[in-house]
Amino acid sequence: MTGIVELLVRHSYSFLFAWVLAEQLGLPLPSAPLLLAAGALAGTHRINLEMAIALPIVTVMICDFFWYQLGRLKGMKVLQWLCRVSLEPDTCVRRAQAGFERNGPWELAVARFVPGMNVVAVPLAGIIRMPLLRFALFDGLGATLWAVGYIGTGYVFSNELEDVASHLAAIGRGLFAVLLAGLMLYIGWKYFNRRRFLRKLRIARISPEELRQRMIAGEDIVVVDLRHALEFESEPETIPGAVHMDPLKLEQAFELIPRDREIVLFCSCPNEATAAQSALRLRNLGITRIRPLAGGLAGWRGCGYPVKTLALGEASLDILSPAPGR
């Protein structure tokens, strides 16, 4: 037996550990096919089933504890860093936030089955200050379901998978080349989608320095905090004078948004994704005096500018009405 199957037989545990570890560190390496193969090898008594299941669970839990603690200590900076090494977390942040709001800690049990979601769900649990015991319980449940699900499937259908592997092994070294090419195509497709997503977010930003100067000068600017409620609850500080609103509520009220005032949107998500997307959609509706804040709240803080505590809750749409005398 040659190629990837032989590699798994010879170095099953170390190869499995290294692959799962790389995925958990944010690299775009899907572990599901490898777990299926490990289950098939366990079904044909080439490796130990219990070890094959326990190893990825332990690897995942160690990595997840690391990401959880980073989320607690560094906040959204962790997701900013992940966006530099991964190919899609900034597209999953809002979905993960909505999932936590809808499902609570159960989101950790299902996020691992959604491509890209598991990359951001764990640090988000730390960012929103989920209690450690609750995090460990639900994250451990998710890791167990993930490992048992894929490895168990490979184990049950080991004979069928073995037949497929035997036929493919006849190809020899060509099989490894095909699999490697498939992996490179997968990574390339993810990279293409990410670049396309980032191109959509290209819109002129306002720098924290410019915003601060214009606020000091007394210009009539509406600053809107678009952070998700979970982020806001864990970190209620915001830019002085800003109002907190849900992005959907802001976009649904586009008819009330004045055209005679500058609207500045900000969030704390990677690449200012939420603010930029909202600004682009509102511009398409004819609102041109609207810009996202470069760097979001972190960029404002990084300049040493003041922040204030704001109570959670959607802002009144009165702030969007035209300024007096205009």
GUDREN-258960 format. One record per residue: residue in one letter; x, y, z of N, C-alpha, C, CB in turn. Coordinates in steps of 0.05 Angstrom, whole numbers, padded with zeros to 5 digits, always signed. Glycine has a CB too. Layout:
GUDREN-258960
AXYZXYZXYZXYZ...
//
This chain:
GUDREN-258960
M+00017-00024+00000+00000+00000+00000+00018+00025+00000-00019+00000+00025T+00012+00043-00017+00029+00067-00021+00014+00092-00015+00040+00067-00050G+00028+00114-00018+00016+00140-00016+00007+00147+00012-00007+00142-00034I-00015+00162+00013-00025+00173+00038-00033+00151+00058-00048+00192+00033V-00044+00129+00048-00053+00108+00065-00028+00095+00080-00068+00086+00050E-00007+00091+00065+00018+00080+00077+00029+00100+00097+00038+00073+00055L+00028+00125+00091+00037+00146+00109+00022+00144+00135+00035+00173+00097L-00004+00141+00134-00020+00139+00158-00014+00114+00174-00050+00140+00150V-00009+00092+00160-00003+00067+00174+00023+00069+00189-00002+00043+00154R+00043+00081+00176+00070+00082+00188+00072+00103+00210+00090+00088+00166H+00058+00126+00206+00061+00148+00225+00033+00158+00234+00076+00172+00212S+00016+00139+00240-00013+00146+00244-00016+00166+00267-00028+00121+00251Y-00005+00161+00291-00011+00178+00313+00003+00206+00311-00002+00165+00339S+00028+00206+00303+00043+00231+00301+00031+00248+00278+00072+00226+00296F+00024+00234+00256+00013+00248+00233-00015+00260+00240+00011+00229+00208L-00031+00244+00254-00057+00253+00262-00055+00277+00281-00072+00231+00276F-00037+00275+00300-00033+00297+00319-00024+00323+00305-00012+00289+00340A-00004+00320+00287+00006+00344+00273-00015+00357+00255+00031+00336+00256W-00031+00341+00242-00051+00352+00224-00073+00366+00239-00064+00329+00207V-00083+00353+00260-00104+00366+00277-00094+00391+00290-00115+00346+00298L-00069+00390+00300-00057+00414+00312-00055+00437+00292-00029+00407+00323A-00047+00431+00268-00044+00452+00248-00071+00465+00242-00032+00441+00222E-00092+00448+00240-00119+00459+00235-00128+00476+00258-00139+00436+00231Q-00123+00468+00283-00131+00483+00306-00116+00509+00309-00128+00467+00331L-00093+00511+00296-00078+00536+00297-00087+00556+00275-00048+00531+00294G-00107+00547+00259-00119+00566+00240-00112+00560+00211-00111+00593+00246L-00095+00540+00206-00087+00534+00178-00111+00520+00164-00062+00516+00177P-00114+00525+00138-00137+00514+00124-00133+00484+00116-00143+00530+00099L-00130+00467+00136-00126+00438+00131-00150+00423+00143-00099+00429+00144P-00168+00413+00127-00192+00399+00137-00184+00372+00150-00212+00394+00115S-00193+00367+00174-00185+00343+00188-00205+00320+00183-00184+00348+00218A-00229+00326+00173-00249+00305+00170-00239+00281+00154-00274+00317+00157P-00227+00285+00130-00218+00262+00115-00197+00245+00130-00206+00271+00088L-00180+00258+00145-00160+00244+00160-00172+00228+00183-00139+00263+00171L-00192+00239+00196-00206+00224+00217-00221+00200+00206-00225+00243+00232L-00233+00203+00183-00246+00180+00170-00226+00158+00164-00260+00189+00144A-00203+00166+00153-00182+00147+00147-00172+00133+00172-00159+00160+00132A-00168+00148+00194-00160+00137+00219-00180+00117+00229-00155+00159+00240G-00206+00123+00226-00226+00104+00235-00226+00078+00218-00254+00117+00232A-00221+00081+00192-00219+00058+00175-00195+00041+00182-00217+00066+00145L-00172+00053+00189-00149+00038+00198-00154+00024+00224-00124+00057+00200A-00169+00037+00242-00176+00024+00267-00194+00000+00262-00189+00044+00286G-00212+00003+00242-00231-00019+00236-00217-00043+00224-00251-00009+00217T-00194-00039+00212-00178-00062+00201-00155-00069+00219-00168-00055+00173H-00156-00059+00245-00137-00066+00266-00108-00057+00260-00137-00095+00270R-00105-00036+00244-00078-00025+00240-00070-00006+00261-00077-00012+00212I-00089+00008+00273-00083+00026+00295-00104+00021+00317-00083+00056+00286N-00099+00032+00341-00117+00028+00363-00140+00048+00362-00102+00031+00390L-00165+00038+00364-00188+00056+00362-00189+00077+00384-00214+00039+00362E-00185+00068+00409-00187+00086+00431-00166+00108+00429-00183+00071+00458M-00142+00101+00421-00121+00121+00418-00127+00140+00395-00094+00107+00412A-00138+00129+00373-00145+00146+00350-00166+00167+00358-00155+00129+00327I-00184+00160+00376-00205+00178+00384-00194+00198+00405-00229+00163+00396A-00179+00187+00425-00170+00204+00447-00150+00225+00437-00157+00187+00468L-00133+00218+00418-00112+00237+00410-00122+00263+00399-00094+00224+00389P-00141+00263+00379-00151+00288+00369-00167+00304+00390-00169+00284+00345I-00181+00290+00408-00196+00304+00429-00178+00319+00447-00213+00284+00445V-00156+00306+00456-00137+00319+00474-00123+00342+00459-00116+00299+00484T-00116+00338+00434-00103+00359+00418-00121+00383+00416-00095+00349+00390V-00147+00378+00410-00166+00400+00407-00170+00415+00433-00192+00389+00396M-00173+00400+00455-00178+00413+00480-00154+00430+00489-00184+00392+00502I-00130+00421+00485-00106+00437+00492-00106+00463+00475-00080+00421+00487C-00110+00460+00449-00110+00484+00432-00133+00503+00439-00112+00476+00402D-00156+00491+00444-00179+00508+00450-00176+00523+00476-00205+00491+00451F-00163+00511+00496-00158+00525+00521-00139+00549+00516-00146+00506+00542F-00120+00544+00498-00101+00565+00491-00116+00589+00478-00079+00555+00472W-00133+00583+00458-00148+00604+00444-00168+00617+00462-00163+00592+00420Y-00180+00602+00480-00199+00614+00500-00185+00634+00517-00212+00591+00517Q-00162+00627+00528-00147+00646+00545-00138+00670+00529-00123+00632+00557L-00129+00666+00504-00121+00689+00488-00145+00708+00483-00110+00679+00461G-00169+00696+00478-00193+00712+00475-00199+00729+00499-00216+00694+00468R-00196+00717+00523-00200+00732+00548-00180+00754+00552-00200+00713+00572L-00155+00749+00544-00134+00768+00550-00131+00790+00528-00107+00754+00553K-00135+00782+00503-00129+00800+00481-00154+00810+00466-00111+00786+00461G-00177+00798+00472-00202+00807+00459-00201+00803+00429-00206+00837+00465M-00212+00822+00414-00215+00819+00385-00189+00819+00370-00233+00841+00375K-00167+00826+00383-00141+00825+00370-00135+00796+00362-00119+00835+00389V-00145+00777+00376-00140+00749+00369-00152+00743+00342-00152+00730+00390L-00176+00752+00337-00189+00747+00311-00175+00762+00289-00218+00755+00311Q-00164+00786+00295-00148+00801+00276-00124+00784+00267-00140+00828+00287W-00111+00772+00287-00088+00755+00280-00096+00730+00264-00073+00747+00306L-00117+00718+00272-00126+00694+00258-00131+00700+00228-00152+00682+00270C-00141+00724+00223-00147+00731+00195-00121+00733+00178-00161+00758+00194R-00099+00735+00191-00074+00737+00176-00064+00709+00168-00053+00751+00192V-00072+00688+00183-00062+00661+00177-00083+00643+00166-00050+00649+00202S-00108+00651+00170-00130+00634+00160-00143+00648+00136-00151+00629+00182L-00161+00633+00123-00172+00643+00098-00201+00652+00100-00170+00622+00077E-00214+00650+00123-00242+00657+00124-00254+00665+00150-00258+00636+00113P-00239+00668+00172-00252+00674+00198-00267+00700+00199-00232+00674+00219D-00258+00721+00184-00273+00746+00185-00301+00744+00173-00257+00768+00172T-00306+00723+00156-00332+00719+00145-00350+00703+00164-00331+00705+00118C-00338+00692+00185-00353+00675+00204-00358+00688+00231-00338+00649+00208V-00345+00710+00236-00347+00723+00262-00376+00729+00269-00330+00748+00264R-00390+00743+00251-00418+00751+00256-00436+00727+00260-00428+00769+00234R-00431+00706+00243-00448+00682+00246-00443+00668+00273-00441+00662+00223A-00418+00668+00282-00412+00655+00307-00424+00671+00330-00381+00653+00311Q-00423+00698+00328-00435+00715+00349-00465+00710+00350-00429+00745+00343A-00478+00709+00327-00507+00703+00326-00513+00676+00337-00518+00706+00297G-00495+00657+00331-00499+00629+00342-00497+00629+00372-00478+00611+00330F-00478+00643+00384-00476+00644+00413-00501+00657+00425-00451+00659+00421E-00511+00678+00412-00535+00691+00423-00559+00673+00421-00540+00718+00407R-00561+00657+00400-00584+00640+00395-00582+00614+00411-00587+00634+00366N-00558+00602+00412-00555+00575+00424-00539+00575+00450-00542+00557+00404G-00528+00597+00457-00512+00597+00482-00487+00580+00479-00528+00589+00505P-00479+00567+00500-00454+00550+00499-00457+00526+00481-00447+00541+00527W-00482+00519+00474-00485+00496+00455-00473+00502+00428-00515+00490+00452E-00468+00527+00422-00455+00534+00397-00427+00521+00395-00452+00564+00394L-00414+00517+00418-00388+00504+00418-00390+00475+00410-00375+00506+00445A-00413+00463+00415-00416+00434+00409-00421+00429+00380-00439+00423+00425V-00430+00450+00365-00436+00446+00337-00418+00461+00318-00465+00454+00331A-00404+00481+00328-00387+00498+00311-00365+00482+00297-00375+00521+00327R-00355+00461+00310-00333+00446+00298-00341+00432+00273-00323+00426+00318F-00367+00428+00268-00376+00415+00244-00380+00434+00221-00401+00399+00249V-00378+00460+00226-00382+00481+00206-00355+00492+00197-00400+00504+00216P-00348+00489+00172-00321+00498+00163-00317+00528+00169-00318+00494+00133G-00295+00534+00181-00288+00561+00188-00299+00571+00215-00298+00579+00166M-00322+00560+00223-00335+00569+00247-00319+00562+00272-00363+00557+00250N-00307+00538+00272-00292+00529+00296-00267+00546+00300-00283+00500+00293V-00258+00560+00279-00234+00577+00282-00240+00601+00300-00224+00587+00254V-00265+00611+00299-00271+00636+00313-00288+00631+00338-00285+00655+00295A-00302+00608+00339-00321+00604+00362-00306+00602+00388-00336+00578+00357V-00283+00589+00389-00269+00585+00415-00258+00612+00425-00246+00565+00411P-00243+00628+00410-00234+00653+00421-00257+00672+00427-00215+00667+00401L-00279+00670+00412-00303+00686+00419-00314+00679+00446-00324+00683+00398A-00313+00653+00454-00322+00645+00480-00305+00659+00502-00320+00614+00483G-00279+00662+00497-00262+00676+00515-00268+00706+00515-00233+00672+00509I-00273+00717+00492-00278+00746+00489-00303+00754+00505-00281+00754+00460I-00324+00737+00504-00349+00743+00517-00349+00734+00546-00372+00731+00503R-00325+00725+00556-00322+00717+00584-00340+00694+00592-00327+00741+00602M-00342+00674+00575-00357+00650+00583-00342+00637+00606-00360+00630+00559P-00357+00629+00628-00343+00616+00650-00327+00592+00642-00363+00607+00672L-00303+00588+00653-00284+00568+00645-00296+00540+00646-00259+00569+00661L-00310+00533+00668-00322+00507+00672-00342+00501+00650-00334+00504+00699R-00359+00521+00644-00379+00517+00623-00366+00514+00596-00399+00541+00623F-00345+00530+00591-00331+00528+00566-00319+00500+00563-00309+00548+00564A-00305+00490+00584-00293+00463+00583-00313+00441+00578-00277+00458+00608L-00336+00444+00590-00357+00423+00587-00368+00422+00559-00380+00429+00607F-00376+00445+00548-00388+00445+00521-00367+00442+00499-00404+00470+00517D-00343+00453+00504-00322+00449+00484-00313+00420+00483-00298+00467+00490G-00311+00407+00507-00304+00379+00507-00326+00362+00494-00300+00370+00536L-00351+00369+00498-00373+00355+00485-00370+00357+00455-00400+00365+00494G-00365+00382+00445-00362+00386+00416-00339+00370+00405-00359+00415+00410A-00316+00371+00419-00292+00356+00409-00297+00326+00408-00268+00362+00427T-00312+00316+00428-00318+00288+00429-00337+00280+00407-00330+00280+00457L-00358+00295+00403-00377+00289+00381-00363+00290+00354-00400+00309+00381W-00345+00309+00351-00330+00312+00326-00312+00288+00320-00313+00338+00326A-00296+00281+00340-00277+00259+00337-00292+00232+00334-00257+00257+00360V-00311+00227+00352-00326+00202+00351-00342+00200+00325-00344+00199+00375G-00354+00222+00317-00370+00222+00293-00355+00214+00268-00382+00249+00288Y-00332+00227+00263-00317+00221+00239-00302+00194+00241-00297+00243+00233I-00288+00190+00264-00273+00165+00267-00292+00141+00268-00255+00166+00292G-00315+00145+00282-00334+00123+00283-00345+00116+00256-00357+00131+00302T-00350+00137+00240-00360+00131+00212-00339+00116+00196-00367+00158+00198G-00314+00124+00199-00293+00109+00185-00290+00081+00195-00267+00124+00188Y-00294+00077+00221-00292+00050+00233-00315+00032+00223-00293+00052+00264V-00339+00043+00223-00363+00027+00215-00360+00019+00185-00389+00042+00219F-00351+00037+00169-00349+00032+00140-00320+00026+00132-00360+00055+00124S-00305+00014+00150-00276+00009+00145-00272-00010+00121-00263-00004+00169N-00289-00030+00118-00286-00049+00095-00289-00034+00069-00305-00072+00098E-00310-00018+00067-00315-00003+00043-00293+00017+00037-00342+00012+00044L-00284+00031+00058-00262+00050+00054-00236+00036+00047-00259+00067+00079E-00232+00012+00058-00208-00003+00052-00208-00012+00023-00206-00028+00070D-00231-00020+00013-00233-00027-00016-00226-00003-00034-00261-00037-00023V-00237+00020-00026-00232+00044-00041-00202+00051-00040-00249+00068-00031A-00190+00049-00016-00162+00055-00013-00145+00036-00028-00154+00054+00017S-00153+00010-00029-00137-00010-00044-00137-00003-00074-00148-00038-00039H-00160+00004-00084-00162+00011-00113-00145+00036-00118-00191+00016-00121L-00147+00056-00101-00132+00080-00105-00102+00076-00102-00141+00102-00086A-00095+00057-00083-00066+00052-00079-00053+00041-00104-00063+00033-00056A-00069+00028-00121-00057+00017-00145-00046+00039-00164-00079+00000-00160I-00056+00062-00160-00046+00085-00176-00017+00091-00168-00064+00110-00172G-00010+00084-00144+00017+00089-00135+00022+00117-00126+00037+00081-00156R+00044+00128-00134+00052+00155-00126+00033+00176-00137+00080+00161-00134G+00020+00169-00159+00001+00188-00171-00021+00195-00152-00011+00177-00196L-00029+00177-00134-00050+00183-00115-00042+00206-00096-00056+00158-00098F-00018+00205-00086-00008+00226-00069-00009+00253-00083+00020+00220-00058A+00000+00253-00109+00000+00277-00124-00028+00288-00128+00014+00273-00151V-00047+00270-00133-00074+00279-00137-00086+00291-00112-00092+00255-00146L-00081+00278-00089-00090+00288-00064-00077+00315-00057-00085+00268-00041L-00052+00317-00062-00038+00342-00057-00049+00364-00075-00008+00339-00062A-00054+00358-00100-00065+00377-00119-00093+00386-00109-00067+00366-00147G-00109+00366-00100-00136+00373-00090-00134+00391-00066-00150+00348-00082L-00115+00386-00048-00112+00404-00024-00104+00432-00033-00091+00392-00005M-00086+00434-00052-00077+00460-00061-00100+00475-00075-00053+00457-00081L-00117+00460-00090-00140+00473-00102-00159+00483-00081-00154+00453-00121Y-00163+00467-00060-00181+00475-00038-00171+00501-00025-00183+00453-00017I-00145+00502-00019-00133+00526-00007-00135+00549-00026-00104+00521+00001G-00130+00544-00052-00131+00566-00071-00159+00577-00074-00122+00556-00098W-00179+00560-00073-00207+00569-00075-00215+00585-00050-00227+00545-00077K-00206+00577-00026-00211+00592-00002-00197+00619-00003-00202+00576+00023Y-00173+00619-00013-00158+00644-00016-00171+00663-00035-00129+00639-00024F-00181+00653-00058-00195+00669-00078-00220+00681-00066-00202+00652-00102N-00236+00665-00051-00260+00675-00039-00254+00697-00018-00276+00653-00026R-00232+00693-00003-00225+00713+00017-00217+00739+00004-00202+00703+00035R-00201+00738-00018-00193+00762-00031-00217+00776-00043-00172+00756-00053R-00236+00761-00054-00260+00773-00065-00276+00787-00043-00277+00752-00079F-00278+00774-00020-00292+00786+00003-00278+00812+00011-00292+00767+00026L-00252+00812+00013-00238+00836+00021-00240+00859+00000-00208+00830+00026R-00241+00851-00025-00245+00872-00046-00272+00886-00043-00242+00860-00074K-00292+00870-00035-00318+00882-00031-00318+00902-00008-00339+00860-00025L-00300+00899+00011-00299+00917+00034-00282+00942+00029-00288+00902+00057R-00272+00945+00005-00256+00968-00001-00274+00993-00003-00240+00965-00027I-00272+01009+00016-00287+01034+00017-00271+01054+00034-00316+01030+00029A-00272+01079+00027-00255+01099+00040-00262+01100+00070-00259+01127+00028R-00242+01096+00087-00245+01097+00116-00239+01125+00126-00227+01077+00130I-00248+01131+00150-00240+01155+00164-00221+01146+00186-00265+01171+00175S-00199+01159+00189-00179+01151+00209-00188+01161+00237-00151+01163+00202P-00179+01147+00258-00185+01157+00285-00176+01186+00289-00172+01139+00306E-00153+01193+00278-00143+01220+00281-00161+01241+00269-00115+01223+00269E-00171+01235+00245-00189+01254+00231-00215+01256+00246-00194+01246+00202L-00226+01234+00255-00251+01234+00270-00248+01250+00296-00261+01206+00276R-00226+01246+00310-00222+01260+00335-00220+01290+00330-00196+01250+00349Q-00206+01299+00310-00203+01327+00304-00230+01340+00297-00183+01331+00281R-00246+01325+00281-00272+01336+00273-00291+01337+00296-00283+01320+00250M-00289+01318+00315-00306+01319+00338-00298+01342+00356-00305+01292+00354I-00273+01347+00360-00263+01369+00376-00272+01396+00364-00233+01368+00379A-00272+01397+00337-00280+01421+00323-00310+01426+00324-00271+01420+00294G-00325+01407+00336-00354+01410+00339-00370+01404+00315-00359+01438+00347E-00359+01389+00295-00374+01382+00272-00397+01363+00279-00356+01369+00250D-00418+01365+00264-00442+01349+00270-00439+01321+00257-00468+01363+00260I-00427+01303+00272-00422+01276+00262-00437+01256+00279-00391+01270+00261V-00450+01236+00267-00463+01215+00281-00444+01191+00281-00491+01207+00269V-00436+01181+00305-00419+01158+00307-00435+01135+00318-00395+01164+00326V-00435+01113+00303-00452+01090+00309-00434+01065+00315-00472+01084+00286D-00438+01054+00338-00425+01029+00347-00441+01005+00338-00421+01029+00378L-00430+00989+00319-00444+00967+00308-00436+00940+00320-00440+00966+00278R-00423+00940+00342-00414+00915+00354-00438+00897+00362-00396+00920+00378H-00433+00871+00360-00454+00852+00368-00459+00855+00398-00446+00824+00361A-00484+00849+00407-00491+00852+00435-00473+00836+00454-00520+00843+00439L-00463+00813+00445-00446+00797+00462-00419+00811+00467-00441+00769+00449E-00408+00823+00446-00384+00838+00449-00389+00863+00467-00373+00847+00422F-00411+00876+00463-00417+00900+00477-00421+00895+00507-00442+00914+00466E-00434+00872+00514-00438+00865+00542-00412+00860+00556-00456+00841+00544S-00393+00847+00542-00367+00841+00554-00349+00865+00555-00354+00818+00539E-00354+00884+00538-00337+00908+00536-00354+00932+00529-00313+00905+00515P-00368+00944+00549-00388+00965+00543-00375+00992+00538-00407+00967+00565E-00349+00995+00538-00337+01021+00532-00339+01027+00502-00308+01021+00541T-00343+01052+00496-00346+01060+00468-00335+01088+00464-00375+01058+00459I-00336+01098+00440-00326+01125+00433-00346+01145+00445-00323+01129+00402P-00337+01166+00459-00355+01186+00470-00374+01197+00449-00339+01208+00483G-00399+01198+00455-00419+01208+00437-00430+01188+00418-00408+01230+00421A-00419+01163+00418-00429+01143+00399-00455+01130+00410-00407+01121+00395V-00470+01120+00392-00494+01105+00399-00491+01076+00390-00520+01118+00387H-00503+01058+00404-00501+01030+00397-00527+01021+00383-00496+01012+00422M-00523+01009+00359-00546+01000+00344-00539+00973+00330-00554+01021+00323D-00560+00958+00326-00557+00933+00310-00554+00941+00281-00581+00914+00315P-00536+00928+00266-00532+00936+00238-00558+00933+00221-00511+00919+00225L-00574+00913+00226-00598+00909+00211-00618+00931+00216-00611+00882+00218K-00620+00940+00241-00638+00962+00248-00629+00988+00234-00639+00967+00278L-00603+00992+00233-00593+01016+00220-00599+01016+00190-00562+01018+00224E-00595+00993+00177-00600+00991+00148-00630+00992+00142-00588+00965+00137Q-00647+00981+00159-00676+00982+00155-00686+01010+00157-00690+00964+00174A-00672+01027+00172-00681+01055+00176-00666+01074+00157-00676+01063+00205F-00657+01064+00134-00641+01081+00116-00656+01106+00107-00632+01065+00092E-00683+01105+00106-00698+01128+00097-00696+01151+00117-00727+01121+00092L-00691+01144+00142-00690+01165+00163-00662+01176+00166-00698+01153+00190I-00642+01164+00153-00615+01173+00156-00611+01199+00140-00594+01151+00148P-00602+01220+00153-00599+01246+00139-00576+01245+00119-00595+01268+00159R-00580+01260+00097-00559+01262+00077-00541+01286+00082-00571+01263+00050D-00547+01302+00103-00532+01327+00107-00513+01324+00130-00552+01349+00113R-00509+01300+00141-00489+01296+00162-00472+01272+00156-00504+01293+00189E-00448+01273+00166-00430+01250+00163-00437+01228+00183-00400+01258+00167I-00439+01203+00174-00444+01181+00191-00419+01164+00192-00469+01164+00181V-00409+01159+00216-00385+01142+00219-00394+01116+00234-00363+01157+00236L-00387+01093+00221-00394+01067+00232-00369+01054+00242-00409+01050+00211F-00371+01040+00264-00347+01024+00273-00356+00999+00287-00330+01041+00291C-00338+00979+00287-00343+00954+00301-00316+00945+00312-00355+00932+00281S-00314+00921+00321-00288+00910+00330-00282+00884+00316-00288+00905+00360C-00295+00879+00293-00291+00855+00278-00267+00857+00259-00316+00847+00263P-00255+00834+00251-00232+00836+00233-00238+00851+00207-00223+00808+00226N-00219+00868+00199-00222+00883+00174-00246+00902+00174-00224+00864+00150E-00255+00910+00198-00279+00927+00200-00302+00916+00183-00273+00956+00193A-00305+00889+00182-00323+00876+00163-00352+00886+00166-00322+00847+00166T-00362+00886+00190-00390+00894+00194-00395+00923+00186-00398+00889+00223A-00377+00941+00195-00380+00969+00189-00378+00974+00159-00359+00986+00204A-00358+00961+00146-00354+00966+00118-00377+00955+00101-00328+00952+00109Q-00387+00931+00109-00410+00920+00094-00435+00937+00097-00416+00892+00104S-00440+00947+00121-00463+00964+00126-00460+00990+00110-00466+00970+00156A-00436+01002+00110-00431+01027+00095-00435+01022+00065-00403+01037+00101L-00426+01000+00055-00429+00994+00026-00458+00991+00019-00414+00969+00019R-00473+00977+00035-00502+00973+00029-00517+00999+00030-00514+00953+00049L-00510+01016+00050-00524+01042+00052-00516+01060+00029-00518+01055+00079R-00491+01059+00020-00483+01075-00003-00498+01066-00028-00453+01072-00008N-00503+01041-00030-00519+01031-00053-00547+01041-00052-00518+01001-00054L-00556+01049-00028-00583+01060-00025-00584+01090-00027-00595+01051+00002G-00561+01102-00034-00560+01131-00039-00549+01147-00017-00587+01140-00045I-00539+01134+00005-00528+01149+00027-00498+01150+00024-00536+01137+00055T-00487+01173+00015-00459+01174+00007-00441+01184+00030-00456+01192-00017R-00452+01199+00049-00436+01211+00070-00435+01191+00094-00447+01238+00079I-00424+01168+00088-00422+01147+00109-00396+01132+00105-00446+01128+00107R-00381+01130+00127-00354+01117+00125-00349+01100+00150-00332+01139+00123P-00335+01078+00146-00327+01061+00169-00302+01074+00181-00321+01032+00160L-00298+01068+00207-00275+01078+00221-00252+01059+00218-00282+01083+00251A-00230+01068+00208-00206+01050+00204-00196+01040+00231-00183+01066+00190G-00194+01013+00232-00184+01001+00257-00205+00997+00278-00163+01018+00269G-00230+01007+00273-00251+01004+00292-00245+01015+00319-00258+00975+00294L-00258+01003+00340-00254+01012+00367-00225+01008+00376-00272+00997+00386A-00212+00987+00367-00184+00982+00374-00166+01004+00363-00175+00955+00364G-00172+01013+00339-00156+01035+00327-00159+01060+00343-00163+01039+00298W-00183+01066+00352-00188+01090+00368-00173+01089+00394-00219+01094+00373R-00175+01066+00407-00161+01062+00433-00131+01064+00429-00168+01035+00446G-00121+01052+00407-00093+01052+00401-00080+01079+00399-00087+01036+00377C-00097+01099+00392-00087+01127+00390-00088+01141+00417-00104+01142+00370G-00097+01127+00438-00099+01139+00464-00122+01157+00468-00074+01154+00469Y-00142+01156+00451-00166+01173+00454-00185+01163+00475-00180+01176+00427P-00201+01180+00487-00218+01172+00509-00241+01154+00500-00229+01196+00523V-00251+01138+00519-00274+01121+00515-00293+01126+00539-00267+01091+00512K-00318+01118+00535-00338+01121+00557-00355+01096+00558-00355+01146+00553T-00368+01091+00580-00386+01068+00583-00413+01076+00574-00386+01059+00613L-00425+01058+00557-00452+01063+00546-00469+01039+00553-00451+01068+00516A-00494+01044+00562-00512+01022+00568-00520+01007+00543-00537+01033+00583L-00522+00981+00546-00530+00964+00523-00559+00971+00516-00527+00934+00530G-00564+00972+00490-00591+00977+00480-00590+00991+00454-00607+00993+00500E-00610+00987+00437-00610+01000+00411-00615+01030+00415-00630+00987+00393A-00601+01045+00399-00605+01074+00401-00632+01082+00388-00582+01089+00387S-00643+01104+00398-00667+01114+00386-00661+01124+00358-00679+01136+00403L-00679+01120+00339-00675+01129+00312-00677+01159+00310-00695+01116+00294D-00684+01172+00332-00685+01202+00332-00657+01214+00325-00694+01212+00360I-00636+01199+00332-00609+01210+00326-00604+01211+00296-00588+01193+00340L-00620+01198+00281-00617+01198+00252-00633+01220+00238-00624+01171+00241S-00649+01234+00253-00665+01255+00241-00647+01279+00233-00688+01264+00260P-00655+01295+00214-00639+01318+00206-00633+01336+00229-00652+01333+00184A-00609+01348+00229-00601+01366+00250-00619+01391+00249-00572+01374+00247P-00624+01404+00273-00641+01427+00274-00631+01449+00256-00642+01438+00303G-00649+01462+00242-00643+01484+00225-00633+01477+00198-00623+01500+00238R-00635+01450+00191-00624+01442+00165-00647+01432+00148-00602+01420+00168
//
